[in-house]
Amino acid sequence: MVVIEALRAGRVQDLERIDRYVLGTCPNVAHAMRRSLKRREDTMRRLSAELGSAVIAPWARLEGRRVEDCLGGLAPRDSRVLQLLFQEERTAAEVASALGTTAGNVRVIRHRAITRLRECVEGVVGSRPS
């Protein structure tokens, strides 16, 4: 097709040397085909990785439910501290002023709440935090 298009467009200078033109064009066509195939494979690999990560494994959903259950079992103050710190991305000083306590106390509450949460999720102490 490349040679025929070149002939129609008048890009072939000497028709007696068409064989040289064909032999010169073949490597370029082969290279373009390999490049196209590589691009296609790279795209497929990238898309499969993206789609593979979009699918949530069943055990991940169970862990998410377990985390939600354990968060629901935390004391209201502990839950509020974690929410302010991690969801709203506030500093310990900001959380302390919002809750009327000290930044040091907020860090202690955070540490204890995370410990209880971890124990609950991992099932170390029991099914629910105290």
C-alpha positions in Angstrom: 0.0 0.0 0.0 2.9 2.4 0.8 4.4 1.8 -2.6 1.2 2.2 -4.4 0.4 5.4 -2.6 3.9 6.7 -3.4 3.4 5.9 -7.1 0.1 7.7 -7.1 1.5 10.7 -5.3 4.5 10.8 -7.7 7.1 10.3 -5.0 8.9 7.5 -7.0 11.5 9.2 -9.2 12.7 6.3 -11.4 10.3 3.4 -12.2 13.1 1.2 -13.3 14.4 1.2 -9.7 11.1 0.4 -8.1 12.6 -2.7 -6.6 15.1 -0.5 -4.6 12.3 1.7 -3.5 10.3 -1.3 -2.2 13.4 -2.7 -0.4 14.0 0.7 1.1 10.4 1.0 2.2 10.0 -2.4 3.8 12.2 -1.8 6.9 10.3 1.4 7.6 6.9 -0.3 7.3 8.2 -3.2 9.5 9.5 -0.8 12.1 6.2 1.1 12.1 4.3 -2.2 12.6 6.5 -3.2 15.5 6.1 0.3 17.1 2.3 0.1 16.7 2.3 -3.4 18.3 4.4 -2.3 21.2 2.2 0.7 21.8 -0.9 -1.5 21.8 0.7 -4.0 24.2 1.8 -1.1 26.5 -1.7 0.3 26.5 -3.2 -3.1 27.2 -0.8 -3.7 30.1 -1.5 -0.2 31.6 -5.2 -0.6 31.3 -5.2 -4.1 32.8 -3.2 -2.8 35.7 -5.6 0.1 36.2 -8.7 -2.1 35.9 -7.2 -4.8 38.1 -6.7 -2.2 40.9 -10.2 -0.9 40.4 -11.7 -4.3 41.2 -11.9 -4.7 45.0 -11.1 -8.2 46.2 -13.8 -9.8 48.4 -11.5 -9.9 51.5 -10.8 -6.2 51.1 -14.5 -5.5 51.3 -14.7 -7.6 54.4 -11.8 -5.8 56.0 -13.5 -2.5 55.2 -16.7 -3.6 56.9 -14.7 -4.7 59.8 -12.9 -1.4 60.1 -16.3 0.4 59.9 -17.7 -1.8 62.6 -14.7 -1.2 64.8 -14.8 2.6 64.2 -18.5 2.5 65.2 -17.5 0.7 68.5 -15.1 3.5 69.5 -16.1 6.0 72.2 -17.6 9.1 70.7 -14.6 11.3 71.8 -12.1 8.8 70.3 -14.0 8.6 67.0 -14.3 12.4 66.8 -10.6 12.9 67.4 -9.7 10.4 64.6 -12.2 12.1 62.3 -10.8 15.5 62.9 -7.2 14.3 62.5 -7.5 12.0 59.6 -10.6 13.0 57.6 -10.5 16.7 58.1 -6.7 16.8 58.3 -6.5 19.1 61.3 -3.5 19.4 63.5 -3.4 18.2 67.1 -3.6 21.9 68.3 -6.6 22.6 66.1 -8.4 19.5 67.4 -7.5 20.4 71.0 -9.0 23.9 70.7 -12.1 22.4 69.0 -12.6 19.8 71.9 -11.4 22.0 74.7 -8.4 20.0 75.7 -4.6 20.1 75.2 -2.7 19.0 72.1 -0.8 16.4 74.2 -4.1 15.0 75.3 -5.3 14.8 71.7 -2.2 12.8 70.8 -2.8 10.4 73.8 -6.4 9.9 72.7 -5.3 9.3 69.1 -2.8 6.8 70.2 -5.2 4.9 72.4 -8.0 5.0 69.8 -5.7 3.7 67.0 -4.5 0.9 69.3 -8.1 -0.1 70.1 -9.0 0.1 66.5 -6.0 -2.0 65.4 -6.8 -4.6 68.1 -10.4 -4.8 67.0 -9.6 -5.1 63.3 -7.0 -7.8 63.9 -9.2 -9.5 66.5 -6.4 -9.4 69.1 -8.5 -8.4 72.2 -12.1 -9.0 71.0 -14.5 -8.1 68.4 -15.2 -4.6 69.6 -13.1 -1.9 71.3 -13.8 -1.1 74.9 
